[in-house]
Amino acid sequence: MSFSHTEEQREEQQLDVLTDEENGLRIVVSRLGAELVSLARINEEGKWAGFLYRDNDLSTPSQGWANHATVMGYYLHRLKDGRSLYRGREIKGGNHGFLRSKTWQLAGTSLHGSGASLEYRITPNDFSAEEYPLKVGVNLTYKIDASKVCVLFEFRNEEPELTTHVSFGLHPGFAATSFESFHLQMPRGLYRRHFSPGNYLSGQTRDIEFAGGEMPFSKTELPGSVILELLDVPRRQFSYVDPPSGHWVTLDLMSVPYLTLWSDGGRFLCIEPCWGLTDHHQQRAFEKKEGIQTIAPGGILQGSFSMGPELASSD
C-alpha cells in the first residue's frame, strides 16, 4: 500500500490530506471541528470525485446547510433552549455540542501497513466548565483501510470517582444530483422511530418491523429529522445511492445504537450515526437524557462505524 499525508492552509483553516495512492481514495480533514470536508475517489477521467455535500468547498454558501460532516459531542442535536443541568450545574451550548467549534490537536498520523490514519484530540483543557464541567477527553481517528474510511471515537473519563455522561456522533451529508435523485437502502430488522417535532423528543415512538429495501419514509419528512433506534437489526449495512452520478456509499453501523436521517431539501442526505438523542420537550437532567452514554471513573468509551465510497463504471 502507498499512502501520503500532506498539510494545507486554506480559507484560514488548517487541513490534513490523507491519500491512498494505490486505490485512489482521499480524505481531507479540517482541524477546526475535526470535520471531514472531503471524501473522494479517483474517477475514470483521473479526477477526484467527491461524495460529500459541497465536497472540499470551504466557502460559506448564501443559503442552506453549510457543513460537510459535523462532529457532534458532548451532546448532539440540541439542548432545550441551549442549556441543561448536569449534576446540578448549568451547561450551555448550540446545536450538536462544542466539539464542532474547537480547533483539535493532530495527535498522530500512521502511514504503515494496510491502512493509514489521522488521530485528533480534545482534552479537558480545551473546553470550559460551562460547556462541560467534568474531566473527559476524546480522541477521534479517521482511518483508510481496505477502500473504506473508518471513524473511531474514544472518550476517556479522567474523573477518579465520578461516572460521566456523553452523547456523540458524526453528521455527514452525502451529495446528490438533486433532492429527488438519491435513494437509501436500509437492512431488514426492527427499528424504533423517535418523533421530534420542533427538534425535541415528544416521547412518542413507533416500532417498525422492516423487511429491508428502500427507506420506508417520505423525503418530505426529512427536514424534520427521522430518528431511528436500531432495536434488532442484525446486519447493519446501509447503502446510499445517487444513480445519476454513479455514486454510492455503504455504511457499516454494527456498533451504532441510533441513526438520524435529515435533509433541508437540498442536494444531499445526512445519514448520522448517533450515540444518544436530542432533548425531550420536557427536558430531563443531562445525566438522565434518553440514550446518554456512561463512562465509569477512569474508564474508556469507544464507538465506531465505516463508510465505503464507490463509483459506478460507465461501461
C-alpha positions in Angstrom: 0.0 0.0 0.0 1.1 3.6 -0.7 -0.2 6.4 1.5 0.6 10.0 1.8 -0.2 12.8 4.3 0.1 16.5 3.4 -0.9 19.7 5.2 -2.7 22.6 3.6 -3.7 26.1 4.8 -6.9 27.2 3.0 -9.7 29.7 3.9 -7.9 30.3 7.2 -8.3 26.6 8.1 -5.6 24.0 8.7 -6.2 20.9 6.6 -4.8 17.4 6.7 -5.0 15.4 3.4 -4.6 11.6 3.7 -4.4 9.7 0.4 -4.4 6.1 -0.5 -2.4 6.4 -3.8 -2.9 2.8 -4.8 -6.7 2.7 -4.5 -7.5 6.3 -5.4 -9.2 7.2 -2.1 -8.6 10.5 -0.3 -9.9 12.3 2.8 -9.5 15.9 3.8 -10.0 16.9 7.4 -10.1 20.4 8.9 -8.6 20.7 12.3 -11.5 23.2 13.0 -14.0 20.8 14.4 -12.0 17.8 13.1 -14.5 17.9 10.3 -14.2 15.6 7.3 -14.6 18.1 4.5 -13.8 15.8 1.6 -14.3 12.1 0.9 -13.3 11.4 -2.7 -12.2 8.7 -5.2 -10.4 9.0 -8.5 -12.8 8.6 -11.3 -12.3 7.1 -14.8 -11.1 10.5 -16.1 -8.4 10.6 -13.4 -10.1 13.4 -11.4 -11.2 13.4 -7.8 -14.9 12.8 -7.4 -16.3 14.0 -4.1 -19.0 12.2 -2.1 -19.9 14.8 0.5 -22.2 17.8 0.0 -20.0 20.7 -1.2 -17.1 18.3 -1.1 -13.8 20.1 -0.4 -15.5 23.5 -0.7 -14.7 25.7 2.4 -16.7 28.8 1.2 -19.8 29.9 3.0 -23.0 29.3 0.9 -25.5 32.1 0.7 -28.2 29.8 2.0 -28.8 26.2 3.1 -26.7 23.8 5.1 -23.1 25.0 5.3 -21.3 21.9 6.6 -19.9 18.6 5.3 -19.6 16.1 8.2 -20.1 17.8 11.6 -18.6 16.1 14.6 -21.2 16.1 17.4 -20.5 16.0 21.1 -20.5 16.0 24.1 -24.2 16.2 23.3 -25.9 16.0 19.9 -28.7 17.7 18.1 -30.0 20.3 20.7 -30.2 21.2 24.3 -33.6 22.7 25.1 -33.2 26.5 24.9 -29.5 26.0 24.6 -29.0 25.0 28.2 -29.3 22.0 30.6 -28.4 20.9 34.1 -25.6 18.3 34.6 -25.2 17.1 38.1 -26.9 20.3 39.2 -24.6 22.5 37.2 -25.7 24.6 34.3 -24.2 23.8 30.9 -24.8 25.9 27.7 -24.3 25.3 24.0 -25.6 25.4 20.5 -26.5 22.7 18.0 -24.6 19.4 18.3 -22.3 20.4 21.1 -18.9 22.3 21.4 -16.6 19.9 19.5 -17.5 21.3 16.1 -16.2 24.8 17.2 -12.9 23.7 18.7 -9.5 23.5 16.9 -8.4 20.0 17.5 -4.8 18.8 18.1 -3.4 16.5 15.5 -2.3 13.7 17.9 -0.7 11.4 15.4 -0.5 10.0 11.9 0.1 6.5 10.7 1.1 5.5 7.1 2.1 2.0 7.8 0.8 -1.5 6.9 -2.5 -2.0 5.1 -4.1 1.2 6.4 -3.3 4.9 7.2 -4.9 7.1 9.8 -5.2 10.6 11.3 -5.8 11.0 15.0 -7.2 14.2 16.6 -7.6 15.1 20.3 -9.5 17.3 22.6 -8.5 17.5 26.3 -10.4 18.9 29.3 -8.2 22.0 29.0 -9.8 22.7 25.6 -13.3 23.5 26.9 -14.9 25.5 29.7 -16.9 24.3 32.7 -19.9 26.0 31.2 -19.6 23.8 28.1 -18.9 20.6 30.1 -17.9 20.6 33.8 -16.1 17.2 34.1 -12.7 15.9 33.0 -13.4 13.9 29.9 -11.2 13.9 26.8 -11.8 12.5 23.4 -9.7 11.1 20.5 -11.2 10.9 17.0 -9.5 8.8 14.4 -10.1 8.6 10.7 -8.6 5.5 9.1 -8.4 4.5 5.5 -8.5 0.7 5.4 -9.4 -1.6 2.5 -11.1 1.1 0.5 -13.2 2.2 3.5 -12.9 5.1 5.9 -13.3 4.0 9.5 -14.3 6.6 12.1 -13.4 5.8 15.8 -14.4 7.9 18.8 -12.6 7.2 22.1 -13.7 9.1 25.2 -11.6 8.9 28.4 -13.1 9.7 31.8 -10.3 11.3 33.9 -12.5 11.7 36.9 -11.3 9.3 39.6 -14.6 8.8 41.4 -17.5 10.1 39.1 -19.3 8.3 36.3 -19.5 10.7 33.4 -22.1 11.1 30.6 -21.7 12.0 26.9 -23.5 11.6 23.6 -21.8 12.0 20.3 -21.8 11.1 16.6 -21.0 12.2 13.1 -23.3 14.3 10.8 -22.1 13.5 7.2 -24.1 14.9 4.3 -23.8 12.8 1.1 -24.1 14.7 -2.1 -26.8 14.1 -4.6 -27.6 15.3 -8.1 -30.9 16.5 -6.8 -33.1 16.0 -3.8 -35.3 13.7 -5.9 -32.4 11.5 -7.2 -30.9 9.8 -4.2 -32.0 6.5 -2.5 -31.3 4.9 0.8 -31.4 1.1 1.2 -32.0 0.0 4.8 -31.4 -3.5 6.1 -34.0 -5.8 7.5 -34.8 -5.5 11.2 -36.8 -3.9 14.0 -36.5 -0.1 14.3 -38.0 2.3 16.7 -38.7 5.8 15.4 -38.5 8.6 18.0 -40.6 11.6 16.9 -39.1 15.0 17.5 -41.5 17.8 16.5 -39.6 21.1 16.7 -36.3 19.2 17.1 -37.1 17.9 20.6 -38.4 14.5 21.6 -42.2 14.3 22.2 -42.0 10.9 23.9 -44.0 9.4 21.0 -42.4 6.4 19.3 -43.4 3.8 16.7 -41.8 0.4 16.2 -41.2 -0.6 12.6 -40.7 -4.2 11.6 -38.9 -3.6 8.2 -38.4 -6.2 5.6 -35.4 -4.4 4.1 -35.1 -2.2 1.0 -35.8 1.5 0.2 -36.2 3.6 3.3 -39.9 3.5 4.4 -40.2 7.2 4.9 -41.2 10.0 2.6 -38.5 12.5 1.7 -40.9 15.2 2.8 -40.3 14.1 6.4 -36.5 14.6 6.2 -36.4 18.3 7.1 -38.0 17.4 10.5 -35.4 14.6 11.0 -36.2 10.8 11.1 -34.6 9.5 14.3 -34.3 5.7 14.5 -33.2 3.4 17.2 -31.7 0.2 15.8 -33.5 -2.3 18.2 -32.9 -5.6 16.4 -31.1 -5.0 13.1 -28.7 -8.0 12.7 -26.8 -6.8 9.6 -26.4 -3.0 9.9 -25.3 -2.1 6.4 -27.0 0.8 4.8 -26.4 1.8 1.2 -26.8 5.4 -0.1 -27.1 5.6 -3.9 -27.3 8.5 -6.3 -27.9 6.9 -9.7 -27.3 9.9 -12.0 -23.8 10.5 -10.6 -23.0 6.8 -10.2 -22.0 7.4 -6.6 -22.9 5.0 -3.8 -21.7 4.7 -0.2 -22.0 1.6 2.0 -22.2 2.4 5.7 -21.4 -0.3 8.3 -23.1 0.7 11.5 -22.7 -2.5 13.5 -21.9 -0.8 16.8 -24.2 2.2 16.3 -27.4 2.4 18.5 -29.2 5.3 16.8 -29.4 6.8 13.3 -30.7 10.2 12.2 -31.8 10.9 8.6 -32.0 14.6 7.7 -32.0 17.0 4.7 -33.3 20.5 4.3 -34.4 19.7 0.8 -31.1 20.5 -0.7 -29.0 18.1 -2.9 -27.9 15.8 -0.1 -28.9 13.3 2.6 -27.4 13.3 6.0 -27.0 9.8 7.5 -25.9 10.4 11.0 -24.6 7.6 13.3 -25.5 8.7 16.8 -24.7 7.6 20.3 -27.5 9.5 22.0 -30.7 11.5 21.4 -31.8 15.1 21.4 -33.5 16.6 24.5 -37.2 16.0 25.3 -39.6 18.9 25.1 -40.0 18.2 28.8 -36.3 18.5 29.5 -34.5 15.9 31.7 -31.3 16.4 33.6 -28.3 15.9 31.3 -27.3 12.6 33.0 -30.8 11.3 32.6 -31.2 12.1 28.9 -32.6 9.2 26.9 -29.7 7.4 25.1 -27.0 9.1 27.1 -23.7 7.1 27.2 -21.9 6.5 30.6 -18.2 6.2 31.3 -17.0 4.6 34.6 -14.5 6.5 36.7 -11.1 6.2 34.9 -12.8 4.3 32.1 -12.9 4.5 28.3 -15.9 4.5 25.9 -15.5 3.7 22.2 -17.8 4.0 19.2 -17.1 3.3 15.6 -18.5 2.9 12.1 -17.2 2.9 8.5 -18.1 4.4 5.1 -17.2 2.7 1.8 -17.5 5.1 -1.2 -17.7 3.6 -4.7 -18.1 4.9 -8.3 -20.1 3.0 -10.8 -18.4 2.2 -14.0 -19.6 3.9 -17.2 -19.4 0.5 -19.1 
